[in-house]
Amino acid sequence: MENEEDESIEETIEDNDEAEEIDEIDSEDVSREVVVPGEVLTEDTKNFLPGRGTILNKERTKIISLNIGLKQINKNYINVIPLKGSYTPRAGDKVIALVIDKNPVKYRLDINAKDDGILKPKNTVKRNKTRGYRGGGSDHAAPSTDKYQIGDILIVKVLSADRLNQPELTTVGQYLGKRRDGIVISINPPKIPRVIGREGSMIKMLKNLTKSNIFVTQNGRIWLKGENIAYDRLLIDAIKKIEREAHTVGLTDRISEYINNEKKIRGIK
């Protein structure tokens, strides 16, 4: 239903299912130690396990980095948060996508990944509990690709993703569907955890200080809508500053100070 899809995204962290998952790699807990591919992170494989961006050696006696990035210990997992990188789709991810092509049987969407995503018409409408019979027994026509047009911006969820097939997507679910307002910006996907902050601290602060609604997705795209264009510009500048300084400590306090100073300079109340 169109009205359901156009419902404003009023909450960010509290109702964003991905927030908790992204927050698991929040770089507030990351050391400032930059590691390189092949570097040994620990030989204590009894107490630590390889996490994101790491691997065990053949003898299973060392945990080794796969990326250039920041070393992080999260509980008993050792991760490496890449300084730069692309988005790799995973089932369950919510991402912002752009419709770039369509035919009678599917849409093709740019999801800021190596491969485009596929959205089938059946995954754009809620399924009824009762199904019609084959041969025209149903009162409803089969879904078509008339719902979205090339150029539309959609919030979608990844249904499946693997190395052999293009990611399959859906627009059925809370907050999913077409967005007709707001602004979408992109940052380096590995920097997304910093925009959220520990337990949502950064994004809550951004929302409050700029009087904006924000929806952050794993593919590095962010939907935002401020009270006015001045707040939109300030929020975008703040997010870009977070992206540039993601590897530094004390970032939340520094961004708060930056926004408050900029509001005075720009005459924003």
N, C-alpha and C positions, 0 to 999 in steps of 0.2 A: 504494500500500500504506500502511495506516495507520501502521505502525511507522516507515516511512521518513519520513512527513510529520511525525511527532512527535519526530524526532531533535532533541536539544537543540542550540541554536546556540552552540557552544563558542568559536568564533572570531569576531572582528569584522572588523578590517581585513585580516588576512592572507588570509581566504577570501571576503571580500565583494567581488564583481566591481565593484560600483559605487563602492567606496571610492576607487579611483584616479581615476575620472572626476570625482567630486565634489571631490576634492582639487585638481583643476586650477583651481578658483576659490577656493582657500583664502585667506581674507582676511588671513592673516599677511603676504601680499605686497601687500596693498591699501594705497594711500595713505590718509591720514586726510582727504583732500580730498572734501568733499561736493559733488556736482554735481547739476544740475537738468535736466529735459527741455529740449532745444534748445540746451544749452550746448556750445560748441565745445571738444572735448577735445584736438585737435591738427590742424594743417594739414600735417603731414608724412606725406602718404599714400604716399610712396615706401617708407618704412621701417616703417610701421604699417598694420595692417588692422583693420577694425571687428569686434569680437567680440560677446559677449553684452551686450544692452542698449544697443547702439550702431548707428549707420547712417551711410553716406556721404551727403553732400548731393548734389543733382542734378548739380552740376558735377564731383563726385568729387574735390573739393579739400580737404574737411574731414571729420573724423569727429565725429559729433554724438551726444550722450547722448539716450536715449529714456526714462530713468527718473530718479527721485530716488534717489541712492545713492552708493556709494563708488567712485572711479575706481581701476582696477587695470590694470597692464601685465603681461601674461603672455607672455613671449618677444616676438613682434612683433604680438601682438593687444592691443587696448585694450578692456577690459570695464567695465561699470558694474554693481556688485553692489547690487541694490535693498535698501533698508532694510526695506521691507515688500513683500509680494507673495503671490500665490497660486501653486499648483502647476500647471504645464502638462505634461501627460503626453507622454513621448517613447518611441518603441519601444526596448525593452531595459531600461527603468527597472524596478527592483524596488521595490514599494511595499506598505505595510500597508493592507489593505482590510477593510471591514465588510460582510457580507451583509445587505442591507436588503430584498430581495424576490426571489422566484423563481417560475417557472412551469415547465411540463414541458419547455420548450426552452432556457431560459437562467436564469442568476442575474443580479441587478443588484447592483452593489457600490459603496459609498461609498469613493472613493479620495482624498477631500479636494481635489477639483478642481471646475471649473465643471460638468462633465458626469459622471454616474455611469459606471462601467465595466461592460462586459458579459463574463460568463464563460459560455462554452458548455460543455455536458457533455463534448464531445469533447476539450476542452482541460483536463480534470481527470484524465485517465488517460493512462498511457504507451501509445503505439501499438505494436502488434506489427509485427515486420518482415514477417510474412506476413499478408495480408488475406484475410478470408473472401469467398466469392462472394455476389453479390446473391441475394435470394430465400431467405435462411436458411442459406447455406453455411457461415457461421462458427459456431464453438462458443460464442462469447461474445455476450451480449446487448448491444444498443446502449447507450451511456452514458446515464444519466438524471440528474435533479437531486436524487436522494436522498442524495448524498454529504455535502452541506453544508446547514446549517439557517440560517434567518434569525437574525441575532445572532452568528454565527460570525466570528471574526477570522482572516483569511487573509493570508499573504504571497504576493503574486502578481507576475508579470512582465508588463509591457505588450508585447503582440505588435504592435499597430498603433495609431496615433493620428493623427487629422487633424481639420481644422475641420468637416468635413461629417458625420462618423460618431462615435458613442461609442467610446471606447477599448476595444479587445478585449484580454482578459487570459488568462493561463494559470497553472495551479498545478503544472505539470510542470517539474521542474528542482530543482537543489540548493537546499536551505533553503526551498523553496516548499511551500505547503499550510497546513493548519489549525494554529493554535497553541492549546494547551490550558492553558498555564501562563504565568507572567510577567505583566507590566504593560505596557500601551501608553499612551504620552503623546504629545501633539502640541505642536510649536512652529512658529513662522513658517518656512515652507520656505526662504527665503533665508538663514536662520541655520544651516541644516544643515552647511555647510562648516566653521563654527567649532566645532561639536560634534566634528567629525572632526579638525581641525587639520592642520598641515603634515605630510605623510607619515604621517598617523594619530597624531600625537603626543598630541593631546587625548584621543581616545577610548581609546587604550592606557593613558594615565594614569588616566582615569576607571575603567576596568576593574580596574586593579591596586589602586587606593586604596580602591575600594568592594567589591572581591571580587565583581564582577558580570559577567554576560554581557550584551552590548549589540548590538543590530542596528539600524542607522540606515538610513532609506530616504528617497528624494528627495521624497516628498510631505509631509515635515515630521513624520512619525510615527516613533516610536522604541520598539522592543520592548526591555524590560530585565527581568532577573531577578537579584536579589541573593541573598546567602547567607541573609539574613533580612530582616524587614520594616524594621528600623532602617537597614540598608544601602540598601534600596529608597527609603526617604524621603530619605536623604542624597543619593543619586544624583539623584533627581528635583529636589531643591533646587539641586544643582550645575548641572544642565542648564538649569534656569530662569534661573539667574544668568548662565550663558553666553549665553542668548538676550537677556537685558537688556543685557549689556555687550559684545555682539558687535562693536561698532564701535570698541572701545578696544584699545590696545596692551598687550602683556605679559599677555595673558589666561590663557595656560596656567599660568604661574607663580602668578598670583593665584588661580586655581581650585585648584591644588594646595595652596596655603597655606590657603585657605578650608576644603577638605575635612579637612585635618589638624587645624585648629583646632576644627572642628565635631565631629570624632570625640572630641576631649578633652571638649568641653562636653557632648556627649550620652552620654558614657561608653561609646562603641563601641570595641571592641578589634579 
